[in-house]
Every structure is written in C-alpha cells, then in structure tokens.
C-alpha cells in the first residue's frame, strides 16, 4: 500500500469523500472535507482495510498526521520514501476537470507500508526470553511431547466414547442388556460365549439380532437357567426371573 500526500490550491472537482482514479485500487481523497476529516475515520479505514495491499491513496497534505496516526493504530508500519518523479496518472475518459486537477496538484511525499518477513516459528526475546537461549533440539522435543500428549488424549476420548456408547465404534455391539435374577453372582453366557460380568449386570453390550441365547449358571451349578430373546439395534432391554427357564426343561 502506498500513500501520496498532495497539495493543491484548487478543490477536487467532485463532492464525495473520495473518488476512484481509473482503478478500484487508486483513490483520491477529497480536500473539501479537511475540517470534518476525523468524522470520516470509519469509512476511510474500511476503505484502507487491515491488510497490506496494492492500494494507492492520494491524501491532502493538511491531514497527513491524522491519516498516518490512523494507519499506525491499525497495526501498519510505514516508511517515507523519496519521490523520484511525480506519479503519472492515466487519463480518465470523460473526466476533464478531474484530469486537469491531477496534472496541477503537487505530490509532496510518498509513504509505503513495510512488509515484514513471515516468521511464524520465531519467538522474540521480549515475549519469551527464557526460550531464546535453549537449543533448537530441546524445543523440538518439547513440541513432540506435546503432540504425543494430544494423541493420548484423543485415544482416551475414543475409548471412553466406545465404552459409553449404545452403538460402539466398530459396530459389533449395538444393543444393551440388563439382567436381574434371583441367582446373584452367576456366570453369564451369551450365544455360548462366557461374559466377564456376572449377575446382576446393567447395560451389558450385546450383539443385536434374533434368537439370542442367554444362559446363567449359579456358583453352585445346581441349576442352569436359559432364555431366548430378540434385541434390536440401539435397544436396551431388561430381563428378570420371568424370562428364564431351567435349561433342562427347554
């Protein structure tokens, strides 16, 4: 972005705050609005934007300090450049008065925004003095440890969601079974597979399907109780004594 400060004994031949000069990126700011210039800050700063661009502004010399102060507060660094020659403005078709004004105005100063190199990984002494003197390998090691910790947190979160979900991630278990019977501490078999939990059990993950075979074997093994149920995906079912029969009688 460049800013040229001009002076002229004549007023700009338009009444608006600014006008485009044959380009959407070239702007002539009016010298008719010197006294209320402060009131136009919001409009002009929106025009300038908050990023370094290829825009060019011609600004009245009388408001130089105000304009540069605005830009500085907008986090833009500026440096004054020596004007080698007056900028040549293209002839604007149908704007004879404006063309004449541009030819006669005196461009006195040129200022240009300073582009800083991208240094995303550099930490300045002012903000982090204790890191500056540490070896680069140590900083890289600390970053690696941080990445590992983040990965561990993600894994723990996935496992927690797997355990507490009605439909675990791998899709194997998609139903829940609660068993409460008169035979506490009994082994539970589902489709002939022994479960780690014993009765009573709450919300046991079970493969959904039809004719699911459930068997409970009490510690004394005097009796074996069997039940057959259907379980739909995402369904939670409670079964008790009335659902079981002696396996021998089935």
C-alpha positions in Angstrom: 0.0 0.0 0.0 1.3 3.5 -0.9 0.1 6.9 0.3 1.0 10.1 -1.6 0.3 13.4 0.2 -0.7 16.2 -2.2 -1.4 19.9 -2.0 -3.4 22.0 -4.4 -4.8 25.5 -4.5 -7.9 24.1 -6.2 -10.6 21.9 -4.7 -11.3 18.4 -6.2 -14.0 18.5 -8.9 -16.3 16.1 -7.0 -18.3 16.4 -3.8 -17.8 12.8 -2.4 -15.2 11.9 0.3 -13.1 10.1 -2.3 -13.1 9.0 -5.9 -11.6 6.1 -7.8 -8.9 7.1 -10.3 -9.4 4.8 -13.3 -8.9 1.8 -11.0 -10.6 0.1 -8.0 -7.2 0.4 -6.1 -6.4 4.0 -6.7 -8.2 6.6 -4.6 -8.1 10.4 -4.5 -9.3 11.6 -1.1 -11.1 15.0 -1.3 -9.6 18.2 0.0 -13.1 19.6 0.5 -13.5 17.6 3.7 -10.5 18.9 5.7 -12.3 20.2 8.8 -14.6 17.2 9.4 -11.9 14.8 8.4 -11.9 13.0 11.8 -15.6 12.2 11.3 -14.7 10.0 8.3 -12.4 7.7 10.1 -14.6 4.6 10.0 -15.4 5.0 6.3 -11.8 5.6 5.3 -10.4 2.8 7.5 -12.8 0.3 5.9 -11.5 1.5 2.5 -7.9 1.0 3.6 -8.6 -2.4 5.1 -6.4 -4.1 7.8 -4.0 -5.9 5.4 -1.1 -4.7 3.3 -2.4 -4.4 -0.3 -1.5 -2.9 -3.6 -3.9 0.1 -3.0 -2.7 3.6 -3.6 -4.1 6.7 -1.8 -3.7 10.4 -2.6 -4.3 12.2 0.6 -4.4 16.0 1.3 -1.2 17.2 2.9 -3.2 19.0 5.6 -4.4 15.8 7.2 -1.1 13.9 6.9 -0.6 13.4 10.7 -4.2 12.3 11.3 -4.1 9.8 8.4 -0.8 8.3 9.4 -1.8 8.1 13.0 -4.9 6.1 12.0 -2.8 3.7 9.9 -0.3 3.2 12.8 -3.1 2.4 15.2 -4.4 0.0 12.6 -1.1 -2.0 13.1 0.5 -0.9 9.8 4.2 0.1 9.8 5.2 2.9 7.4 8.3 4.3 6.0 8.8 7.5 4.0 10.2 7.2 0.5 12.0 9.8 -1.6 9.8 10.8 -4.6 11.9 10.4 -7.7 9.2 11.6 -10.0 5.5 12.6 -9.7 3.2 9.6 -10.2 1.8 9.6 -13.8 -2.0 9.3 -13.7 -3.8 7.8 -16.7 -6.2 10.0 -18.5 -9.7 9.3 -17.2 -12.1 9.4 -20.1 -14.9 11.9 -19.7 -13.4 13.5 -16.6 -11.6 16.5 -18.0 -11.8 18.6 -14.8 -10.5 15.7 -12.7 -7.7 15.1 -15.2 -6.7 18.8 -15.1 -6.7 18.7 -11.2 -4.4 15.6 -11.2 -2.0 17.3 -13.6 -1.8 20.5 -11.5 -1.8 19.0 -7.9 1.6 18.9 -6.2 2.6 15.5 -4.9 4.9 16.2 -2.0 5.5 13.0 0.0 5.3 9.2 -0.6 4.8 6.7 2.2 4.8 2.9 1.8 3.7 0.1 4.1 6.5 -2.1 5.4 6.1 -5.7 4.6 7.6 -7.9 7.3 9.0 -11.4 6.5 6.9 -14.3 7.7 8.5 -15.7 10.8 5.8 -18.0 12.3 8.1 -20.1 14.4 10.4 -17.4 15.8 9.7 -16.3 19.5 11.1 -12.9 20.3 13.2 -12.1 23.4 10.6 -9.6 24.5 7.8 -12.2 24.7 9.7 -15.4 25.7 13.3 -14.6 26.8 13.8 -18.0 28.5 13.2 -20.0 25.3 15.6 -18.0 23.1 18.8 -19.4 24.6 17.6 -23.1 24.6 18.9 -25.5 22.0 16.6 -25.9 19.0 16.6 -29.7 19.6 15.1 -29.2 23.0 12.3 -27.0 21.6 11.6 -29.7 19.0 11.5 -32.4 21.7 9.0 -30.3 23.8 6.8 -30.0 20.7 7.0 -33.7 20.1 6.0 -34.4 23.7 3.0 -32.0 23.3 1.9 -33.8 20.1 2.1 -37.2 21.9 0.0 -35.9 24.8 -2.6 -34.7 22.4 -2.7 -38.1 20.7 -3.1 -39.9 24.0 -6.0 -37.6 24.9 -7.7 -38.4 21.6 -7.2 -42.1 22.1 -8.6 -42.0 25.7 -11.6 -39.9 24.4 -12.3 -42.5 21.7 -12.1 -45.4 24.1 -14.4 -43.6 26.6 -17.0 -42.9 23.9 -16.7 -46.6 22.8 -17.5 -47.9 26.3 -20.4 -45.5 26.9 -22.0 -45.6 23.5 -25.1 -47.6 22.7 -23.5 -48.4 19.4 -19.7 -48.9 19.8 -17.4 -47.6 17.0 -16.7 -51.0 15.4 -20.4 -51.7 15.1 -20.1 -55.1 16.7 -22.3 -54.4 19.7 -25.4 -52.3 19.1 -27.7 -53.3 21.9 -27.8 -53.2 25.8 -29.0 -55.9 28.1 -29.8 -55.6 31.9 -30.1 -58.9 33.8 -31.6 -59.1 37.3 -32.5 -62.5 38.6 -32.7 -64.5 41.9 -29.3 -66.0 41.1 -26.7 -63.3 42.0 -23.0 -63.8 41.1 -23.9 -66.2 38.3 -21.8 -66.6 35.2 -23.4 -65.2 32.1 -23.2 -66.9 28.6 -24.5 -65.2 25.5 -24.6 -67.3 22.4 -22.3 -69.8 24.2 -19.7 -67.1 24.9 -18.9 -66.5 28.6 -19.1 -62.8 29.7 -16.7 -61.2 32.0 -19.6 -59.7 34.0 -21.7 -61.7 36.4 -25.3 -61.2 37.6 -26.7 -58.7 38.2 -25.5 -56.8 35.2 -26.6 -53.4 33.9 -26.5 -52.4 30.2 -24.3 -55.2 29.0 -23.2 -54.7 25.3 -24.8 -57.5 23.3 -24.8 -58.2 19.5 -28.3 -57.3 18.2 -30.3 -60.0 16.5 -33.0 -62.6 16.8 -33.0 -65.7 19.0 -30.1 -64.5 21.2 -29.3 -67.4 23.6 -28.7 -66.3 27.2 -27.6 -68.7 29.9 -26.8 -68.0 33.6 -25.0 -70.6 35.8 -25.1 -70.0 39.6 -21.9 -70.6 41.6 -23.2 -73.9 43.0 -24.0 -75.2 39.5 -27.2 -76.9 40.8 -29.3 -75.3 38.1 -28.8 -73.6 34.7 -31.3 -71.0 33.6 -31.8 -70.2 29.9 -33.6 -67.5 27.9 -34.0 -66.6 24.3 -34.6 -63.0 23.3 -34.7 -60.7 20.3 -32.7 -57.5 20.5 -32.9 -54.6 18.0 -30.0 -52.2 17.2 -29.7 -49.5 19.9 -32.4 -51.2 22.0 -31.9 -51.5 25.8 -33.8 -54.5 27.3 -34.3 -55.6 30.9 -34.9 -59.3 31.7 -35.6 -61.0 35.1 -36.6 -64.3 36.5 -39.8 -64.5 34.4 -37.7 -64.5 31.2 -35.6 -67.6 32.3 -36.5 -71.3 32.4 -34.5 -74.2 33.6 -32.3 -75.2 30.7 -33.2 -78.9 31.2 -36.9 -78.1 30.6 -36.3 -76.3 27.3 
